[in-house]
């Protein structure tokens, strides 16, 4: 058994080394060509593009290796949120619109389900679909066809729906020799499989692991020279929350906007009461019985007390039933900076006006399913003051809770902690993803610490120490505190970090 395990580990390391050497050699080769042809702009640009492509392949490979390690170590947990299968597929199809058009591939979806409203782990399901559709796109020739079909099967488990999703393509099919090993890590040999398409060799392995985590199955039907079907069967909890028992407090100063919102929400079965400004909103919550209101929809630009101010006041109310009420910003202020400000004052989510009623409906249920996913402003401020007073450099960044954990914002403090001059330089250093920020030896420790925090605390989701490697190669020790929030579309982490290396050395 030990020999087999050692053999498997050796093979895994060999394959990783082989995969990395190919783009590394390419980067070195094209760097040399670039150096010798700086006066030839056309050739120089070609070299730069090829270096970028090799770098992107390296980044994807490293992310996939980290994802594989996380899944196989049992760290990954299922994070359910309310979802509608039609909305999910629209989001997935949007990702491939340009790619399909470029290859003139006919891409279509066909959904026939009895229960479209389900509880689903968006990150994992979307990751599975993106990987399989991307794979189908690689191996489908120009003018081909890719179809995603979703059917609901008979299922005897109460309050659950069994979805069968089939991704069909008209590519060349999969060799019968490869088929038994298709979900193994590095099942495809070489760095460029058929058609000359780069492959990390881990995509389908990750898909299989994700499907297993979701208690599902995946099968393959392949037709030599005619195409392949990947068939996913995954159970999902049916959303059984009853809207008629939910009372919404709408804080909106504009009469017309209020009338429209009330009509749409009442049509979905909600009971709605209105506050005409932030001051009245706070008073109505204070005067209500605990649990009377299920959620607050808060406009931002209001007279007397605006939405940001009202949220800060609500979060400081003495009665926990009032101070922890879910609050969703419903505002025309829709820039990234507006969203950050909205969530940083303690709101649970952000929905832009004019709003899509299905998106608002989904956001409401996502927030109600995770009522404690909001930022404790006092917690972040206390963390920052504590370490600033100790002479530590502090920073702030945001990343999506997605399978690639993409960083979407970082301030100058974060850049400086990592030894970078600008935020752009920092993002380039870490490859744009949170996964590569952590020193490799600490990644499992960090993930375990995060999981333990999530289990032991309903509000403070992260308070973790870990090492990072600066741009100059120095290893620094960080403390961080973070909160998980819905940004109106998906889960994101808001994180403050402090470089505590020198404090540790002094002790």
C-alpha positions in Angstrom: 0.0 0.0 0.0 2.8 2.4 1.0 4.7 1.6 -2.3 1.6 2.3 -4.3 1.1 5.6 -2.5 4.7 6.6 -3.0 4.5 5.6 -6.6 1.3 7.8 -7.1 3.0 10.7 -5.3 6.1 10.4 -7.5 4.0 10.3 -10.6 2.0 13.3 -9.5 5.1 15.3 -8.8 6.7 14.2 -12.1 3.6 15.3 -14.0 3.5 18.7 -12.3 7.2 19.3 -13.0 6.6 18.3 -16.7 3.6 20.6 -17.0 5.5 23.5 -15.5 8.7 23.1 -17.5 6.9 23.4 -20.8 5.5 27.0 -20.3 8.7 28.0 -18.3 10.8 26.9 -21.3 8.5 28.8 -23.6 8.8 31.9 -21.5 12.6 31.7 -21.5 12.7 31.0 -25.3 10.4 33.9 -26.2 12.1 36.2 -23.8 15.4 35.6 -25.5 13.8 36.1 -28.9 12.2 39.3 -27.7 15.6 40.6 -26.3 17.2 40.1 -29.7 14.4 41.6 -31.7 13.3 44.7 -29.8 13.4 46.8 -33.0 10.9 44.5 -34.7 7.6 45.6 -33.2 5.5 42.9 -34.8 7.8 40.1 -33.6 8.2 41.7 -30.2 4.4 41.8 -29.8 4.1 38.2 -30.8 6.7 37.2 -28.2 4.9 39.2 -25.5 1.6 37.5 -26.3 3.2 34.0 -26.2 4.8 34.9 -22.9 1.5 36.0 -21.5 -0.2 32.8 -22.7 2.5 30.7 -21.0 2.1 32.8 -17.8 -1.7 32.3 -17.9 -1.3 28.5 -18.3 1.1 28.5 -15.3 -1.4 30.4 -13.2 -4.3 28.1 -14.1 -2.1 25.1 -13.4 -1.1 26.4 -9.9 -4.8 27.2 -9.1 -5.9 23.7 -10.2 -3.1 22.1 -8.0 -4.3 24.1 -5.0 -7.9 23.2 -5.7 -7.1 19.5 -6.0 -5.2 19.6 -2.7 -8.1 21.3 -1.0 -10.7 18.9 -2.3 -8.6 15.7 -1.6 -7.8 16.9 1.9 -11.5 17.2 2.8 -11.3 20.9 3.5 -14.0 21.8 1.0 -17.5 22.3 2.4 -20.9 22.7 0.7 -22.2 26.3 0.9 -25.9 26.3 -0.1 -27.7 29.5 -1.2 -31.1 30.1 -2.9 -30.9 29.8 -6.6 -33.0 29.5 -9.7 -31.8 27.1 -12.4 -32.8 29.4 -15.2 -30.8 32.4 -13.7 -27.8 30.1 -13.1 -27.7 28.9 -16.7 -28.1 32.4 -18.0 -25.0 33.4 -16.0 -23.0 30.4 -17.3 -24.1 30.8 -20.9 -23.0 34.5 -20.8 -19.4 33.4 -20.0 -19.2 31.6 -23.3 -21.1 33.9 -25.6 -17.9 35.4 -27.2 -16.0 32.1 -27.4 -18.8 30.3 -29.1 -19.4 33.0 -31.6 -15.6 33.1 -32.5 -15.7 29.4 -33.4 -19.2 29.6 -35.0 -20.4 27.0 -32.5 -24.1 26.7 -32.0 -24.6 26.8 -28.2 -28.0 26.1 -26.6 -29.6 25.2 -23.3 -32.8 23.2 -22.7 -34.3 23.2 -19.2 -37.3 21.2 -18.1 -37.6 21.0 -14.3 -40.6 20.9 -12.0 -38.7 22.7 -9.2 -36.6 25.6 -10.6 -36.1 27.2 -7.1 -33.5 25.2 -5.3 -30.7 25.5 -2.6 -27.5 25.2 -4.5 -23.7 25.7 -4.0 -23.2 28.2 -6.8 -19.4 28.1 -6.6 -19.1 24.4 -7.0 -22.0 23.8 -9.6 -20.8 26.8 -11.7 -17.2 25.5 -11.5 -18.4 22.1 -12.8 -20.4 23.6 -15.6 -17.7 26.1 -16.7 -15.1 23.3 -16.8 -17.2 20.9 -18.8 -18.5 23.4 -21.2 -15.0 24.9 -21.7 -13.7 21.4 -22.3 -16.5 20.8 -24.9 -15.6 24.1 -26.6 -11.9 23.1 -26.9 -12.7 19.8 -28.7 -15.6 20.9 -30.8 -14.6 22.0 -34.3 -15.7 25.3 -35.9 -19.4 25.1 -36.9 -20.1 22.4 -34.4 -22.8 22.2 -31.7 -22.8 22.2 -27.9 -26.0 21.6 -25.9 -26.7 21.7 -22.2 -29.8 19.8 -21.2 -31.2 19.9 -17.6 -34.0 17.5 -16.6 -35.5 16.7 -13.2 -35.7 13.0 -12.5 -38.1 11.2 -10.2 -36.7 11.2 -6.6 -38.0 9.6 -3.5 -36.2 11.9 -1.0 -38.6 14.5 0.5 -38.0 18.1 -0.2 -35.2 17.3 -2.7 -35.0 17.5 -6.5 -32.7 15.3 -8.6 -31.3 17.2 -11.6 -29.7 15.4 -14.5 -27.5 17.8 -16.6 -26.1 16.6 -19.9 -23.4 18.5 -21.7 -23.3 17.3 -25.3 -20.8 18.2 -28.0 -20.1 17.3 -31.6 -16.4 16.9 -31.2 -14.2 13.9 -32.1 -15.1 11.9 -29.0 -12.8 10.3 -26.4 -10.6 7.4 -27.1 -11.7 4.1 -25.4 -8.1 3.7 -24.2 -8.3 7.0 -22.2 -11.9 6.7 -21.0 -11.3 4.5 -17.9 -8.8 7.1 -16.6 -10.4 10.3 -17.8 -11.1 11.6 -14.3 -7.6 10.8 -13.0 -5.1 13.6 -12.4 -3.0 14.2 -15.6 -5.0 11.6 -17.5 -4.1 13.4 -20.7 -0.5 12.9 -21.7 1.7 15.8 -22.7 1.0 19.5 -22.4 -0.9 20.0 -25.6 -3.6 17.3 -26.2 -5.4 16.7 -29.5 -5.9 19.8 -31.5 -2.9 21.5 -29.9 -5.0 22.8 -27.0 -3.2 23.5 -23.7 -4.5 21.4 -20.8 -3.4 21.3 -17.2 -4.6 17.7 -16.9 -6.5 18.5 -13.7 -9.8 20.0 -14.9 -11.8 16.8 -15.1 -10.2 15.4 -12.0 -11.4 18.5 -10.1 -14.9 18.1 -11.7 -15.1 14.6 -10.4 -14.1 15.7 -6.9 -16.6 18.5 -6.9 -19.4 16.2 -8.0 -18.5 13.8 -5.2 -18.6 16.6 -2.6 -22.1 17.4 -3.8 -23.2 13.8 -3.4 -23.7 13.4 -7.2 -22.4 11.2 -10.0 -20.9 11.8 -13.4 -20.9 9.5 -16.4 -19.6 9.7 -19.9 -21.0 8.5 -23.3 -18.7 9.0 -26.2 -19.3 8.4 -29.9 -16.1 7.9 -31.9 -15.7 10.8 -34.3 -19.2 12.2 -33.4 -19.0 13.7 -30.0 -19.2 13.2 -26.2 -21.9 13.5 -23.5 -21.0 14.3 -19.9 -24.0 13.4 -17.7 -24.2 14.9 -14.2 -26.8 13.7 -11.6 -26.9 15.9 -8.5 -29.6 16.2 -5.8 -30.6 19.7 -4.6 -32.8 20.8 -1.7 -36.0 22.4 -2.9 -36.5 26.0 -1.7 -39.5 25.6 0.6 -39.5 29.1 2.3 -42.9 30.7 2.3 -43.0 34.3 1.2 -46.4 35.1 2.6 -45.0 34.8 6.2 -42.3 37.4 5.4 -42.7 41.1 6.1 -40.3 43.5 4.4 -39.6 47.0 5.6 -38.9 49.2 2.5 -37.0 52.4 3.1 -37.6 54.6 0.1 -38.3 58.3 -0.2 -39.4 58.4 -3.8 -43.2 57.7 -4.1 -43.0 56.2 -7.6 -40.1 53.9 -6.8 -41.8 52.8 -3.7 -45.1 52.0 -5.5 -43.3 49.9 -8.1 -41.2 48.0 -5.5 -44.3 47.3 -3.3 -46.4 46.1 -6.3 -43.6 43.7 -7.5 -42.9 42.3 -4.0 -46.5 41.9 -3.0 -47.0 40.0 -6.3 -44.4 37.5 -5.1 -46.3 37.0 -1.8 -44.4 39.4 0.5 -46.1 41.7 3.0 -44.4 45.2 2.6 -44.4 48.2 4.9 -42.7 51.5 3.9 -40.5 54.1 5.7 -40.2 57.3 3.8 -36.6 58.0 5.0 -33.8 56.5 7.1 -34.9 58.1 10.3 -38.4 56.6 10.1 -36.9 53.3 9.1 -34.8 53.2 12.3 -37.8 54.2 14.4 -40.0 51.5 12.9 -37.5 48.8 13.6 -36.9 50.0 17.2 -40.7 50.1 17.9 -41.3 46.6 16.3 -41.6 43.3 18.1 -38.5 41.1 17.6 -38.9 39.1 14.3 -41.8 41.3 13.1 -39.7 42.4 10.0 -37.8 39.7 8.1 -35.6 42.0 6.1 -35.0 45.7 5.2 -34.7 47.0 1.7 -32.7 50.2 2.1 -32.4 53.1 -0.4 -29.1 55.0 0.0 -29.9 58.5 -1.0 -32.7 59.7 1.4 -33.3 62.9 3.3 -32.6 63.4 7.1 -30.8 60.1 7.5 -29.4 58.3 4.5 -29.2 54.6 4.0 -25.6 54.3 5.1 -26.2 56.3 8.3 -29.4 54.3 9.1 -27.6 51.0 8.7 -24.9 52.1 11.1 -27.5 53.1 13.7 -29.4 49.9 13.3 -26.2 47.8 13.7 -25.7 49.5 17.1 -29.2 49.0 18.5 -29.2 47.2 21.9 -31.7 44.5 21.0 -29.9 41.8 19.0 -33.1 40.9 17.2 -33.1 44.5 15.8 -29.4 45.1 15.3 -28.8 41.9 13.3 -31.8 42.3 10.9 -30.7 41.6 7.3 -30.4 44.8 5.2 -30.2 44.9 1.4 -29.2 48.1 -0.3 -31.6 48.9 -3.2 -30.0 51.9 -4.9 -29.2 53.5 -8.2 -25.6 54.0 -7.0 -24.1 50.9 -8.7 -20.4 51.5 -9.2 -17.9 49.1 -7.6 -16.9 51.8 -5.1 -20.6 52.3 -4.2 -21.0 48.6 -3.6 -17.9 48.5 -1.4 -19.2 51.5 0.7 -22.6 49.9 1.0 -21.3 46.6 2.3 -18.6 48.2 4.5 -21.3 50.0 6.6 -22.8 46.6 7.5 -25.4 45.8 4.8 -25.8 42.2 3.7 -26.1 42.7 0.0 -26.4 45.3 -2.8 -29.1 45.3 -5.6 -28.9 48.1 -8.3 -31.8 50.1 -9.5 -33.6 49.7 -11.8 -33.7 46.1 -10.4 -34.5 42.8 -12.0 -37.3 41.3 -9.8 -35.9 37.7 -10.2 -32.4 39.0 -9.1 -33.9 40.8 -6.2 -36.0 37.8 -5.2 -32.9 35.6 -5.4 -30.8 38.0 -3.3 -33.5 38.2 -0.6 -33.5 34.4 -0.2 -29.7 34.3 -0.3 -29.5 36.8 2.5 -32.3 35.1 4.5 -30.5 31.8 4.2 -27.3 33.4 5.6 -28.5 36.2 7.9 -25.1 36.6 9.6 -23.2 37.3 6.4 -22.5 40.9 6.9 -19.6 43.1 8.0 -19.3 44.1 11.6 -17.9 47.6 11.0 -16.7 47.8 14.6 -14.8 44.6 14.3 -12.9 45.8 11.2 -12.2 49.2 12.8 -11.0 47.7 16.1 -8.6 45.3 14.1 -7.2 48.2 12.1 -6.7 50.5 15.1 -5.1 47.8 17.2 -2.4 47.0 14.7 -1.9 50.6 13.5 -1.3 51.6 17.1 1.3 48.8 17.3 3.1 50.2 14.3 2.0 47.5 11.9 1.3 48.2 8.2 -2.4 47.4 7.4 -4.2 46.7 4.2 -7.6 45.8 2.8 -8.7 43.6 -0.1 -11.7 41.8 -1.4 -12.0 38.4 -3.2 -14.8 36.3 -4.6 -15.7 33.1 -2.8 -15.4 31.2 -6.1 -13.3 28.2 -7.1 -10.5 30.5 -8.3 -11.0 33.0 -5.4 -10.3 36.0 -7.6 -9.2 39.2 -5.9 -11.4 42.1 -7.1 -9.9 44.9 -5.1 -6.8 45.7 -3.1 -5.7 49.0 -1.5 -2.2 50.5 -1.4 -1.5 49.1 2.0 -2.0 45.6 0.8 0.4 46.3 -2.2 3.1 47.7 0.2 2.8 44.7 2.6 3.6 42.4 -0.4 6.5 44.7 -1.5 4.7 46.1 -4.5 4.5 49.7 -5.6 0.9 49.6 -6.9 -2.2 47.5 -6.6 -1.8 46.4 -10.2 1.7 45.1 -9.4 0.3 43.3 -6.4 -2.4 41.6 -8.4 0.3 40.5 -11.0 2.5 39.1 -8.2 -0.3 36.9 -6.8 -1.8 36.0 -10.1 -5.0 37.8 -9.2 -6.2 35.0 -6.8 -6.2 34.7 -3.0 -5.0 31.1 -3.2 -1.5 32.2 -4.3 -1.2 34.8 -1.5 -0.6 32.2 1.2 2.8 30.6 1.6 2.5 27.1 0.2 3.4 25.4 3.6 0.5 27.2 5.3 -2.4 26.8 2.9 -3.9 23.7 4.6 -3.4 25.3 8.0 -5.2 28.5 6.8 -8.1 26.6 5.3 -8.5 24.5 8.5 -8.4 27.7 10.6 -11.1 29.3 8.4 -13.3 26.2 8.7 -13.0 26.1 12.5 -13.9 29.8 12.7 -17.0 29.3 10.6 -18.1 26.4 12.8 -17.4 28.2 16.1 -18.7 31.7 15.3 -21.8 32.9 13.6 -20.5 36.4 12.9 -16.7 36.6 12.7 -15.9 34.3 9.9 -12.1 34.7 9.8 -9.4 35.6 12.3 -6.3 33.8 10.9 -2.5 34.1 11.0 -0.4 32.9 8.0 2.8 33.5 6.1 3.1 35.3 2.7 6.1 35.7 0.4 6.8 39.3 -0.6 8.0 40.3 -4.1 11.6 40.5 -2.8 11.4 36.9 -1.5 11.1 37.8 2.2 8.6 35.8 4.2 6.2 38.0 6.3 3.7 36.9 8.9 0.1 38.3 8.6 -2.9 38.5 10.8 -6.3 39.0 9.1 -10.0 39.5 10.0 -12.7 39.1 7.3 -16.4 38.8 6.8 -18.4 37.0 4.1 -21.1 39.0 2.3 -23.3 38.7 -0.7 -22.6 41.5 -3.2 -25.9 40.9 -4.9 -24.5 38.2 -7.2 -22.2 36.0 -5.3 -20.4 35.6 -2.0 -17.3 37.8 -1.4 -14.8 38.1 1.5 -13.9 41.6 2.8 -10.6 41.2 4.5 -8.3 43.5 6.6 -4.7 42.3 6.9 -1.8 43.4 9.2 1.9 42.6 8.9 2.8 41.3 12.4 6.2 39.9 11.6 8.2 42.5 13.6 5.8 42.1 16.6 6.5 38.3 16.6 10.2 38.9 16.4 10.2 41.3 19.3 8.4 38.8 21.5 
